[in-house]
Amino acid sequence: MKKLNYLFYLMLPVLLYSCNRKNKSEFYLPAEWEPQMGVIVNGLDDSATFEMVSQLAKEMKIFCLVPDSAQETYKKKLSAAGVNPDSIQF
């Protein structure tokens, strides 16, 4: 049990330090509770993904990775669902 306590107290400063980035241009994976600029979605082919994007677009920016040839189709589909086109970036 003492070894676990030592390990915890050794790792705590490392974890706390890693949450404080000095260089804001470096990429890091944010925790789920941190504020995010948007969500990246790879395509809108199935109905579950489309529904998720429709709901998320009400609150944040969606970055959608689709082929150029399919962008117009997805834009029409999202507009028909009442999604603000300004919240989606292809």
MODELLER restraints for C-alpha pairs under 7 A, 6 or more apart:
rsr = mdl.restraints
at = mdl.atoms
rsr.add(forms.Gaussian(group=physical.xy_distance, feature=features.Distance(at['CA:37:A'], at['CA:61:A']), mean=6.76, stdev=0.5))
rsr.add(forms.Gaussian(group=physical.xy_distance, feature=features.Distance(at['CA:38:A'], at['CA:60:A']), mean=5.55, stdev=0.5))
rsr.add(forms.Gaussian(group=physical.xy_distance, feature=features.Distance(at['CA:38:A'], at['CA:61:A']), mean=4.51, stdev=0.5))
rsr.add(forms.Gaussian(group=physical.xy_distance, feature=features.Distance(at['CA:38:A'], at['CA:62:A']), mean=5.51, stdev=0.5))
rsr.add(forms.Gaussian(group=physical.xy_distance, feature=features.Distance(at['CA:38:A'], at['CA:63:A']), mean=6.90, stdev=0.5))
rsr.add(forms.Gaussian(group=physical.xy_distance, feature=features.Distance(at['CA:39:A'], at['CA:61:A']), mean=6.52, stdev=0.5))
rsr.add(forms.Gaussian(group=physical.xy_distance, feature=features.Distance(at['CA:39:A'], at['CA:62:A']), mean=5.04, stdev=0.5))
rsr.add(forms.Gaussian(group=physical.xy_distance, feature=features.Distance(at['CA:39:A'], at['CA:63:A']), mean=5.95, stdev=0.5))
rsr.add(forms.Gaussian(group=physical.xy_distance, feature=features.Distance(at['CA:40:A'], at['CA:62:A']), mean=6.05, stdev=0.5))
rsr.add(forms.Gaussian(group=physical.xy_distance, feature=features.Distance(at['CA:40:A'], at['CA:63:A']), mean=4.61, stdev=0.5))
rsr.add(forms.Gaussian(group=physical.xy_distance, feature=features.Distance(at['CA:40:A'], at['CA:64:A']), mean=5.89, stdev=0.5))
rsr.add(forms.Gaussian(group=physical.xy_distance, feature=features.Distance(at['CA:41:A'], at['CA:63:A']), mean=6.12, stdev=0.5))
rsr.add(forms.Gaussian(group=physical.xy_distance, feature=features.Distance(at['CA:41:A'], at['CA:64:A']), mean=4.86, stdev=0.5))
rsr.add(forms.Gaussian(group=physical.xy_distance, feature=features.Distance(at['CA:41:A'], at['CA:65:A']), mean=6.10, stdev=0.5))
rsr.add(forms.Gaussian(group=physical.xy_distance, feature=features.Distance(at['CA:42:A'], at['CA:64:A']), mean=5.91, stdev=0.5))
rsr.add(forms.Gaussian(group=physical.xy_distance, feature=features.Distance(at['CA:42:A'], at['CA:65:A']), mean=4.73, stdev=0.5))
rsr.add(forms.Gaussian(group=physical.xy_distance, feature=features.Distance(at['CA:42:A'], at['CA:66:A']), mean=6.56, stdev=0.5))
rsr.add(forms.Gaussian(group=physical.xy_distance, feature=features.Distance(at['CA:43:A'], at['CA:64:A']), mean=6.28, stdev=0.5))
rsr.add(forms.Gaussian(group=physical.xy_distance, feature=features.Distance(at['CA:43:A'], at['CA:65:A']), mean=5.60, stdev=0.5))
rsr.add(forms.Gaussian(group=physical.xy_distance, feature=features.Distance(at['CA:43:A'], at['CA:66:A']), mean=5.11, stdev=0.5))
rsr.add(forms.Gaussian(group=physical.xy_distance, feature=features.Distance(at['CA:44:A'], at['CA:50:A']), mean=5.25, stdev=0.5))
rsr.add(forms.Gaussian(group=physical.xy_distance, feature=features.Distance(at['CA:54:A'], at['CA:83:A']), mean=6.05, stdev=0.5))
rsr.add(forms.Gaussian(group=physical.xy_distance, feature=features.Distance(at['CA:57:A'], at['CA:83:A']), mean=6.71, stdev=0.5))
rsr.add(forms.Gaussian(group=physical.xy_distance, feature=features.Distance(at['CA:57:A'], at['CA:87:A']), mean=5.74, stdev=0.5))
rsr.add(forms.Gaussian(group=physical.xy_distance, feature=features.Distance(at['CA:60:A'], at['CA:87:A']), mean=6.78, stdev=0.5))
rsr.add(forms.Gaussian(group=physical.xy_distance, feature=features.Distance(at['CA:61:A'], at['CA:87:A']), mean=4.80, stdev=0.5))
rsr.add(forms.Gaussian(group=physical.xy_distance, feature=features.Distance(at['CA:61:A'], at['CA:88:A']), mean=6.00, stdev=0.5))
rsr.add(forms.Gaussian(group=physical.xy_distance, feature=features.Distance(at['CA:62:A'], at['CA:87:A']), mean=6.09, stdev=0.5))
rsr.add(forms.Gaussian(group=physical.xy_distance, feature=features.Distance(at['CA:62:A'], at['CA:88:A']), mean=4.80, stdev=0.5))
rsr.add(forms.Gaussian(group=physical.xy_distance, feature=features.Distance(at['CA:62:A'], at['CA:89:A']), mean=6.10, stdev=0.5))
rsr.add(forms.Gaussian(group=physical.xy_distance, feature=features.Distance(at['CA:63:A'], at['CA:88:A']), mean=6.09, stdev=0.5))
rsr.add(forms.Gaussian(group=physical.xy_distance, feature=features.Distance(at['CA:63:A'], at['CA:89:A']), mean=4.90, stdev=0.5))
rsr.add(forms.Gaussian(group=physical.xy_distance, feature=features.Distance(at['CA:63:A'], at['CA:90:A']), mean=6.00, stdev=0.5))
rsr.add(forms.Gaussian(group=physical.xy_distance, feature=features.Distance(at['CA:64:A'], at['CA:88:A']), mean=6.94, stdev=0.5))
rsr.add(forms.Gaussian(group=physical.xy_distance, feature=features.Distance(at['CA:64:A'], at['CA:89:A']), mean=6.05, stdev=0.5))
rsr.add(forms.Gaussian(group=physical.xy_distance, feature=features.Distance(at['CA:64:A'], at['CA:90:A']), mean=4.94, stdev=0.5))
rsr.add(forms.Gaussian(group=physical.xy_distance, feature=features.Distance(at['CA:65:A'], at['CA:90:A']), mean=6.09, stdev=0.5))
rsr.add(forms.Gaussian(group=physical.xy_distance, feature=features.Distance(at['CA:66:A'], at['CA:90:A']), mean=6.86, stdev=0.5))
rsr.add(forms.Gaussian(group=physical.xy_distance, feature=features.Distance(at['CA:79:A'], at['CA:85:A']), mean=6.78, stdev=0.5))
